């Protein structure tokens, strides 16, 4: 079991590893923090955001669920949980987004927009199009790490969706990564696409 000072050092180390592009090593540091029984809610929240930044969707969700069971009334945790669920289990996100919308005026716009798009796309199931719309909504509010994960969900569901690859290229660039490979993929699939040509 790690002490508070050890946890802070691990968090700092993970952040440094991410800056150096050593994401796999950072992932294990962050999982150690998340699985430690002494980790407080604030540190769990910081950990989840770093996990999200490196695309560790499972790790981030697990960490946020731990934080939520530790501090069930913490609206920041519930908000981040709503955001995280929107890119993998959108219907499950609605409860957390609604709670945040009603409790925190500063997050009303993003919650309202996400709730609206999740409800409008309910009939499509978990289709590539649904995750594209969710990703675009997140991007509009500059939640680029999550937007990229939503576009990854879309390309996983339908690898032939040129728009999803083009939008993934844009979000990768916004996250300080090289999006060129995704842009190439989108151009191979549909060189005439408006979105593809808008991004390139």
FITOR-635041 format. One record per residue (C-alpha): residue number from 1; x, y, z. Coordinates in Angstrom, 3 decimals, decimal comma. Layout:
BEGIN
    nr          X          Y          Z
   NUM          X          Y          Z
...
This chain:
BEGIN
    nr          X          Y          Z
     1      0,000      0,000      0,000
     2      1,489      3,336     -1,105
     3      1,746      6,471      1,025
     4      0,477      9,872     -0,163
     5      4,044     11,048     -1,005
     6      4,644      7,878     -3,061
     7      1,376      8,388     -4,932
     8      2,261     11,997     -5,763
     9      5,676     10,894     -7,026
    10      4,100      8,142     -9,150
    11      1,614     10,619    -10,609
    12      4,397     13,089    -11,406
    13      6,477     10,267    -12,954
    14      3,535      9,123    -15,095
    15      2,980     12,675    -16,330
    16      6,688     12,966    -17,223
    17      6,591      9,607    -19,056
    18      3,570     10,775    -21,062
    19      5,440     13,952    -22,062
    20      8,293     11,763    -23,299
    21      5,907      9,576    -25,306
    22      6,496      6,545    -23,045
    23      2,799      5,772    -22,731
    24      3,055      2,068    -21,969
    25      5,260      2,748    -18,919
    26      2,949      5,570    -17,820
    27     -0,019      3,215    -18,095
    28      1,451      0,860    -15,463
    29      2,335      3,731    -13,109
    30     -1,230      5,026    -13,356
    31     -2,773      1,595    -12,834
    32     -0,671      1,246     -9,634
    33     -2,111      4,519     -8,334
    34     -5,651      3,529     -9,295
    35     -5,428      0,127     -7,592
    36     -3,911      1,479     -4,370
    37     -6,383      1,506     -1,461
    38     -4,973      4,758      0,006
    39     -5,516      6,844     -3,115
    40     -7,832      9,781     -2,374
    41    -10,608     10,951     -4,726
    42     -8,689     13,978     -6,042
    43     -5,681     11,833     -6,980
    44     -7,971      9,231     -8,584
    45     -9,530     11,995    -10,692
    46     -6,100     13,253    -11,826
    47     -5,087      9,661    -12,587
    48     -8,215      9,045    -14,682
    49     -7,575     12,181    -16,749
    50     -4,004     11,073    -17,502
    51     -5,251      7,582    -18,379
    52     -7,728      9,184    -20,776
    53     -4,934     11,259    -22,337
    54     -3,020      8,082    -23,289
    55     -6,128      6,300    -24,554
    56     -6,431      3,877    -21,619
    57    -10,238      3,829    -21,766
    58    -10,602      0,784    -19,520
    59     -8,154      2,156    -16,931
    60     -9,800      5,575    -16,863
    61    -13,295      4,130    -16,464
    62    -12,164      1,773    -13,682
    63    -10,425      4,627    -11,853
    64    -13,497      6,867    -12,131
    65    -15,774      4,083    -10,849
    66    -13,442      3,652     -7,851
    67    -13,557      7,415     -7,232
    68    -17,369      7,398     -7,525
    69    -17,735      4,593     -4,978
    70    -15,342      6,458     -2,658
    71    -17,112      9,850     -3,039
    72    -20,624      9,225     -4,403
    73    -21,624     12,902     -4,070
    74    -18,582     14,346     -5,856
    75    -20,022     16,100     -8,909
    76    -16,634     16,381    -10,681
    77    -16,237     12,610    -10,520
    78    -19,797     12,074    -11,755
    79    -19,242     14,535    -14,611
    80    -16,005     12,856    -15,720
    81    -17,735      9,474    -15,469
    82    -20,518     10,771    -17,747
    83    -17,964     12,027    -20,267
    84    -15,990      8,772    -20,155
    85    -19,079      6,597    -20,614
    86    -20,275      8,725    -23,540
    87    -17,499      7,293    -25,750
    88    -18,121      3,627    -24,954
    89    -21,569      3,191    -23,345
    90    -23,484      6,364    -24,255
    91    -26,824      5,327    -22,766
    92    -25,165      4,705    -19,381
    93    -23,650      8,213    -19,518
    94    -27,052      9,947    -19,496
    95    -27,636      9,596    -15,740
    96    -24,288     11,172    -14,818
    97    -24,571     13,951    -17,394
    98    -28,111     14,807    -16,210
    99    -26,983     14,945    -12,575
   100    -24,117     17,263    -13,501
   101    -26,331     19,448    -15,668
   102    -28,669     19,972    -12,708
   103    -25,864     20,588    -10,172
   104    -23,165     22,588    -11,954
   105    -24,154     25,560    -14,155
   106    -20,609     25,807    -15,595
   107    -21,011     22,376    -17,216
   108    -24,600     22,839    -18,377
   109    -23,810     23,495    -22,054
   110    -21,573     20,472    -22,624
   111    -23,918     18,164    -20,677
   112    -26,972     19,440    -22,523
   113    -25,294     18,988    -25,936
   114    -24,124     15,447    -25,110
   115    -27,472     14,401    -23,636
   116    -29,190     15,715    -26,754
   117    -26,903     13,875    -29,205
   118    -26,999     10,621    -27,192
   119    -30,813     10,702    -27,128
   120    -31,095     11,650    -30,828
   121    -28,861      8,728    -31,852
   122    -30,412      6,130    -29,533
   123    -32,126      4,301    -32,409
   124    -28,837      3,788    -34,261
   125    -27,481      1,499    -31,519
   126    -23,749      1,769    -30,990
   127    -23,026      2,582    -34,623
   128    -19,994      4,352    -36,065
   129    -22,248      7,327    -36,880
   130    -23,356      7,614    -33,263
   131    -19,762      7,834    -32,036
   132    -18,882     10,324    -34,786
   133    -21,679     12,635    -33,573
   134    -20,605     12,189    -29,950
   135    -16,960     12,834    -30,887
   136    -17,891     15,980    -32,806
   137    -19,891     17,225    -29,814
   138    -16,942     16,608    -27,482
   139    -14,599     18,344    -29,943
   140    -16,889     21,381    -30,017
   141    -16,235     21,749    -26,272
   142    -12,499     21,077    -26,761
   143    -12,618     17,696    -25,024
   144    -10,107     16,478    -27,615
   145     -8,794     13,399    -25,758
   146    -12,338     12,053    -25,460
   147    -13,255     13,110    -28,982
   148    -10,330     11,070    -30,306
   149    -11,471      8,048    -28,277
   150    -14,997      8,434    -29,701
   151    -13,573      8,457    -33,241
   152    -11,490      5,374    -32,372
   153    -14,763      3,681    -31,325
   154    -16,262      4,698    -34,691
   155    -13,325      3,330    -36,728
   156    -13,359      0,094    -34,706
   157    -17,060     -0,420    -35,481
   158    -16,690      0,567    -39,144
   159    -13,094      0,642    -40,453
   160    -14,385      1,873    -43,839
   161    -15,870      5,112    -42,516
   162    -13,724      7,840    -44,106
   163    -15,235     10,629    -41,990
   164    -14,314      8,834    -38,754
   165    -10,671      8,504    -39,876
   166    -10,527     12,165    -40,976
   167    -11,969     13,356    -37,674
   168     -9,561     11,080    -35,819
   169     -6,710     12,745    -37,725
   170     -7,903     16,180    -36,607
   171     -8,322     15,127    -32,965
   172     -4,884     13,442    -32,950
   173     -3,336     16,723    -34,170
   174     -5,206     18,608    -31,432
   175     -3,773     16,152    -28,901
   176     -0,224     16,799    -30,085
   177      0,053     13,578    -32,086
   178      0,699     12,980    -35,757
   179     -2,663     12,523    -37,456
   180     -1,245     12,080    -40,965
   181     -1,605      8,276    -41,028
   182     -5,349      8,585    -40,208
   183     -5,800     11,279    -42,840
   184     -4,143      9,046    -45,454
   185     -6,490      6,218    -44,488
   186     -9,549      8,469    -44,869
   187     -8,340      9,672    -48,307
   188     -7,821      6,066    -49,451
   189    -11,397      5,200    -48,467
   190    -13,121      8,282    -49,890
   191    -11,014     10,949    -51,612
   192    -14,156     12,924    -52,549
   193    -15,541     13,210    -49,009
   194    -16,248     16,769    -47,848
   195    -15,053     16,038    -44,293
   196    -11,882     14,361    -45,574
   197    -11,017     17,339    -47,762
   198    -12,004     19,769    -45,017
   199     -9,466     18,246    -42,638
   200     -6,590     17,846    -45,097
